Amino acid sequence: MRIDLVLLCLAYVLSQFFRAFLAVLTQVLEVDIGATPADLAFASGLWFIVFAAMQIPVGAALDSIGPRRTSAVLLLIGGGGGAALFAMATQPLHITIAMGLIGVGCSPVLMASYFIFARMYPPARFATLAALMLGVGSVGNLIAAYPTAWAAETIGWRATLWVLAAISSSIAIGLWALVQDPPKANGTEKGSVLDLLKIPALWLLFPLMFVNYMPAAGIRGLWIGPYLSDVFNLTTSEIGQATLVMGLAMIIGTFAYGPADRILGSRKWVIIGGNLTGAITLIGLTVFADASPLRSILLMSIIGFAGASFPVLIAHARSFFPAHLTGRGVTLMNLFGIGGVGVMQFGSGKLHAAISPTDPLLAYQSLFGLMAGLLLLGALIYCFSEDRMD
């Protein structure tokens, strides 16, 4: 693999880490600075919302100035600066601001890779390459699990964040030096996101794209920690191990989805099958929410595996994009995917805060049941989409 893609993959490792590490810091942040689960849900939601909002300017930047400058500048300012601010936090508001800034820094890295894949590799390979980048980058999910819990207990969470600030800044400098921008698209055609929104086929993909990543990212990124702590009294170390298992399941799922469309000759039915599996498992987690920690961890791992159809959905949508709008197209889909998680995190924090004082178990059952219903609705609309291969 080209060195610039390796660096982009490392940057995406950071992106995966930052969207998931709050789950294992739940207890220490509450003790040190008084951050409640609702505070962290809001901060996590802001990361996703800011990340999603950045997709429009990022898409325009990829098409106009290329992935090198777009990814390097934003990661340096947002990733390095945001992690440094987090390390100095003394109240929940500081964490919220830091997570928003980190969302800016992480916003271009995966889409910069997808832009390069779409412009420089055969279209039929896009889903596999996209899944490979997502799967390898998801190592960040694992680092955000038990290793982060270990680091927080060994050197402290502040020192851990300072190390992450240094790593983020170093990778950003490497991106500036080594990323190779692909050639500009042929012709002088211009366009905008509005042109993409005029493509009817995409409107049947948007709803599922909006809810597809919600359960896996929402649970792994935050709720697995408070849930296992409140319902089963697991420790920070035990929660770290549980998140490690779910993170592994998400990586395996990504690699499983990657070649599935070419093997089975369909993108649509691969995606529908995976999302229905996720919805059914969420219903099971709702019903058996207090049965046993092992059962819950297994069910959450299945949700993570089944929810990894993100790159195949991107590939399905990409088959409808004109070449000169590739950057805007992949970032538009990412806006829906990440934005959905942000909306869910905001809403889930309020839902949990409203129910948990009287019935903590019901609060989590309500969260899981809501995710199941939204996933089923998105899959139902997607059933009417056109199954299209490159």
C-alpha positions in Angstrom: 0.0 0.0 0.0 1.2 3.5 -0.8 2.8 5.4 2.1 0.3 8.2 2.0 -2.6 5.7 2.3 -0.8 4.1 5.3 -0.7 7.6 6.9 -4.3 8.2 6.2 -5.1 4.8 7.7 -3.2 5.8 10.8 -5.2 9.1 10.9 -8.4 7.0 10.7 -7.2 4.9 13.6 -7.2 8.1 15.6 -10.7 9.0 14.3 -12.0 5.6 15.4 -10.3 6.0 18.7 -11.7 9.5 19.4 -15.3 8.4 18.7 -15.1 5.5 21.1 -12.8 6.2 24.0 -15.2 8.1 26.2 -16.9 4.8 27.1 -14.0 3.5 29.1 -13.3 6.9 30.8 -16.9 7.2 32.1 -16.0 6.5 35.8 -12.7 8.4 36.0 -14.2 11.5 34.4 -17.2 11.5 36.7 -14.9 11.3 39.7 -12.3 13.8 38.6 -14.4 16.6 37.0 -18.0 15.6 37.7 -18.9 14.5 34.1 -22.2 12.5 34.1 -23.2 10.0 31.4 -25.6 12.7 30.1 -22.6 15.1 29.8 -20.5 12.6 28.0 -23.5 11.7 25.7 -23.7 15.3 24.8 -20.0 15.6 24.2 -20.0 12.4 22.1 -23.0 13.7 20.1 -21.3 17.0 19.4 -18.2 15.1 18.0 -20.5 13.3 15.5 -22.6 16.4 14.7 -19.5 18.6 14.1 -17.9 15.7 12.1 -21.1 15.5 10.0 -21.4 19.2 9.5 -17.8 19.3 8.2 -18.5 16.9 5.4 -20.0 19.6 3.2 -16.9 21.8 3.2 -14.6 18.8 3.3 -16.3 17.4 0.1 -15.8 20.8 -1.6 -12.2 20.9 -0.5 -11.4 17.4 -1.7 -12.8 18.2 -5.2 -11.0 21.6 -5.3 -7.7 21.5 -3.4 -7.3 17.7 -2.9 -6.9 15.4 0.1 -3.3 16.4 1.1 -4.0 19.9 2.4 -7.5 19.1 3.5 -6.6 16.2 5.8 -3.3 17.6 7.1 -4.5 21.1 8.2 -7.7 19.9 9.8 -6.1 17.0 11.7 -3.3 19.3 13.0 -5.7 22.0 14.3 -8.6 19.9 15.3 -7.0 16.6 16.3 -3.9 17.8 18.0 -5.5 21.0 19.4 -8.6 19.2 20.6 -6.7 16.4 22.4 -4.6 19.0 24.2 -7.6 20.9 25.3 -9.2 17.7 26.6 -6.0 17.0 28.6 -6.4 20.3 30.4 -10.2 19.9 31.1 -11.4 20.9 34.5 -15.2 20.7 33.9 -17.6 18.9 31.5 -17.9 22.0 29.3 -14.2 21.7 28.4 -14.6 18.1 27.3 -17.6 19.1 25.1 -15.6 21.8 23.4 -12.6 19.5 23.0 -14.7 16.8 21.4 -16.2 19.3 19.0 -12.7 20.4 17.9 -11.5 16.8 17.6 -14.6 16.2 15.4 -13.3 18.9 13.0 -9.8 17.2 13.0 -11.1 13.7 12.2 -13.7 14.8 9.6 -11.6 14.5 6.4 -9.3 11.5 7.0 -11.6 8.6 5.9 -13.2 10.5 3.0 -9.7 11.6 1.8 -8.9 7.9 1.4 -12.2 7.1 -0.3 -11.7 10.0 -2.6 -8.3 8.6 -3.7 -9.9 5.1 -4.1 -12.7 6.5 -6.2 -10.4 8.5 -8.5 -7.4 6.2 -8.8 -8.7 2.6 -8.6 -11.2 0.4 -10.6 -14.8 1.1 -9.5 -15.6 -2.5 -8.9 -12.9 -2.6 -6.2 -14.2 0.4 -4.3 -16.2 -1.5 -1.7 -13.4 -3.9 -0.9 -10.8 -1.1 -0.6 -13.2 1.1 1.4 -13.9 -1.8 3.8 -10.2 -2.6 4.1 -9.4 1.0 5.1 -12.3 1.0 7.5 -11.4 -2.4 9.0 -7.7 -1.6 9.5 -8.5 1.8 10.8 -10.9 0.3 13.3 -7.9 -0.8 15.3 -8.5 2.5 16.9 -11.7 1.0 18.3 -9.6 -1.6 20.0 -7.1 0.9 21.4 -10.0 2.9 22.8 -11.0 -0.2 24.7 -8.8 -2.1 27.2 -5.5 -0.3 26.4 -7.1 3.0 27.1 -8.5 1.8 30.4 -5.0 0.5 31.3 -3.4 3.7 30.3 -5.9 5.8 32.3 -5.2 3.6 35.4 -1.4 3.6 34.9 -0.4 7.1 33.8 -3.7 8.9 34.2 -6.2 10.1 31.6 -4.6 13.5 31.3 -1.2 12.1 30.3 -2.9 9.7 27.9 -4.6 12.7 26.1 -1.3 14.6 25.9 0.3 11.6 24.2 -2.6 11.5 21.8 -2.2 15.2 21.0 1.4 14.6 20.1 0.6 11.6 17.9 -2.2 13.5 16.1 0.1 16.4 15.3 2.9 14.1 14.1 0.5 12.3 11.7 -0.9 15.6 10.4 2.7 16.7 9.5 3.3 13.4 7.8 0.1 13.8 5.7 1.2 17.3 4.6 4.6 15.9 3.5 3.6 12.6 1.8 0.0 12.5 0.6 -0.3 12.5 -3.2 -3.3 14.2 -4.6 -5.0 12.3 -7.5 -5.3 14.1 -10.9 -8.1 16.5 -11.4 -11.3 15.1 -13.1 -11.3 15.5 -16.9 -13.5 18.3 -18.3 -14.6 21.6 -16.9 -17.9 20.4 -15.3 -18.9 22.1 -12.1 -21.5 21.2 -9.6 -22.5 21.1 -6.0 -24.2 19.0 -3.4 -27.5 20.3 -4.8 -26.8 18.4 -8.0 -26.4 15.2 -6.0 -29.6 15.8 -4.1 -31.4 15.9 -7.5 -30.6 12.2 -8.0 -33.8 10.3 -7.0 -32.0 7.0 -6.4 -30.0 8.5 -3.5 -33.1 9.4 -1.5 -33.9 5.8 -0.9 -30.4 5.3 0.5 -30.3 8.3 2.8 -32.6 7.0 5.5 -30.7 3.7 6.0 -27.4 5.6 5.8 -28.7 7.9 8.6 -29.6 5.0 11.0 -27.2 2.3 9.9 -24.2 3.3 12.1 -26.3 4.5 15.0 -26.5 1.4 17.1 -22.9 0.2 16.7 -21.3 3.6 17.1 -23.7 4.7 19.8 -23.3 1.6 22.0 -19.6 1.1 21.4 -18.8 4.8 21.5 -20.6 5.5 24.8 -23.5 3.4 26.2 -21.7 0.1 26.6 -19.8 1.7 29.5 -22.6 3.2 31.6 -24.9 0.2 30.7 -22.5 -2.5 32.0 -21.6 -0.3 35.0 -25.2 0.5 36.1 -26.8 -2.8 35.3 -24.0 -5.3 36.1 -21.6 -3.2 38.3 -18.6 -4.0 36.0 -15.3 -2.2 36.7 -13.4 0.1 34.3 -11.1 -2.7 33.5 -13.9 -5.1 32.8 -15.7 -2.5 30.6 -12.5 -2.1 28.7 -12.4 -5.8 28.0 -16.0 -5.8 26.9 -15.5 -2.9 24.5 -12.4 -4.7 23.1 -14.6 -7.7 22.3 -17.2 -5.5 20.6 -14.5 -3.6 18.7 -13.1 -6.8 17.4 -16.5 -7.9 16.2 -16.9 -4.6 14.3 -13.6 -5.1 12.6 -14.4 -8.6 11.6 -17.8 -7.4 10.3 -16.1 -4.8 8.1 -13.8 -7.3 6.5 -16.7 -9.7 6.0 -18.8 -7.0 4.2 -16.0 -5.8 2.0 -16.0 -8.5 -0.7 -19.6 -9.7 -0.1 -21.2 -7.6 -2.8 -18.8 -9.1 -5.5 -19.2 -12.6 -4.2 -23.0 -12.5 -4.0 -23.6 -10.2 -6.9 -25.7 -7.8 -4.9 -25.1 -4.8 -2.7 -28.7 -4.2 -1.8 -29.5 -7.6 -0.3 -26.1 -7.8 1.5 -27.0 -4.5 3.2 -30.6 -5.5 4.0 -29.5 -8.8 5.5 -27.0 -7.2 7.7 -29.2 -4.5 9.0 -32.1 -6.8 9.7 -29.7 -9.0 11.7 -28.7 -5.9 13.7 -32.3 -4.9 14.3 -33.3 -8.3 15.5 -30.3 -8.5 17.9 -31.2 -5.1 19.3 -34.6 -6.4 20.1 -33.0 -9.3 21.9 -30.8 -7.0 23.9 -33.8 -5.0 24.9 -35.7 -8.0 26.1 -32.7 -9.6 27.9 -31.0 -6.4 29.1 -30.5 -7.7 32.6 -30.1 -11.4 31.9 -26.3 -11.7 32.2 -23.2 -9.5 31.3 -21.8 -12.2 29.0 -25.1 -12.5 27.0 -25.3 -8.7 26.7 -21.7 -8.4 25.5 -22.3 -11.2 23.0 -25.4 -9.4 21.7 -23.7 -6.0 21.5 -20.8 -7.7 19.5 -23.3 -9.1 17.0 -24.8 -5.6 16.7 -21.3 -4.3 16.0 -20.6 -7.0 13.4 -23.9 -6.5 11.6 -23.6 -2.7 11.7 -20.4 -2.7 9.6 -22.2 -2.3 6.2 -21.2 1.4 6.1 -18.6 1.0 3.2 -21.0 -1.1 1.1 -23.6 1.6 1.4 -21.1 4.2 0.4 -20.1 2.0 -2.6 -23.8 1.6 -3.6 -24.3 5.4 -3.5 -21.0 6.0 -5.3 -22.3 4.1 -8.4 -24.8 7.0 -8.9 -22.2 9.9 -8.6 -20.8 11.8 -11.6 -17.0 11.7 -11.6 -16.5 15.4 -10.9 -18.7 15.2 -7.8 -17.0 12.2 -6.2 -15.6 14.2 -3.2 -18.9 15.8 -2.5 -20.7 12.5 -3.0 -18.8 10.4 -0.5 -18.8 13.2 2.1 -22.6 13.7 1.6 -23.2 10.1 2.4 -20.8 10.3 5.4 -22.7 13.3 6.6 -25.9 11.2 6.8 -24.0 8.3 8.4 -22.1 10.2 11.1 -24.9 12.8 11.5 -27.3 10.1 12.4 -25.1 9.0 15.3 -24.7 12.5 16.5 -28.5 13.0 16.6 -28.9 9.7 18.4 -26.3 10.6 21.0 -27.9 13.9 21.8 -31.4 12.3 22.0 -30.2 9.2 23.9 -28.6 11.4 26.6 -31.8 13.2 27.2 -33.9 9.9 27.1 -31.5 8.3 29.5 -31.5 11.3 31.9 -35.3 11.4 31.9 -35.9 7.7 32.7 -32.8 6.5 34.6 -33.6 8.2 38.0 -36.7 6.1 38.4 -35.8 3.0 36.4 -32.2 2.6 35.2 -32.8 -0.7 33.4 -35.8 0.7 31.5 -33.7 3.6 30.4 -31.3 1.2 28.6 -34.1 -0.9 27.3 -35.7 2.2 25.8 -32.4 3.2 24.1 -31.9 -0.2 22.6 -35.6 -0.5 21.5 -35.5 2.9 19.9 -32.4 2.0 17.9 -34.1 -1.3 16.7 -37.1 0.6 15.5 -35.1 3.2 13.6 -33.0 0.5 11.9 -36.1 -1.4 10.8 -37.6 1.7 9.3 -34.5 2.6 7.4 -34.2 -0.9 6.0 -37.8 -0.9 4.9 -37.3 2.3 2.9 -34.1 0.9 1.5 -35.9 -2.2 0.2 -37.3 0.0 -2.7 -33.8 1.1 -3.9 -32.2 0.1 -7.1 -29.6 -2.7 -6.7 -26.6 -1.4 -8.7 -23.1 -2.9 -9.2 -20.2 -1.2 -10.9 
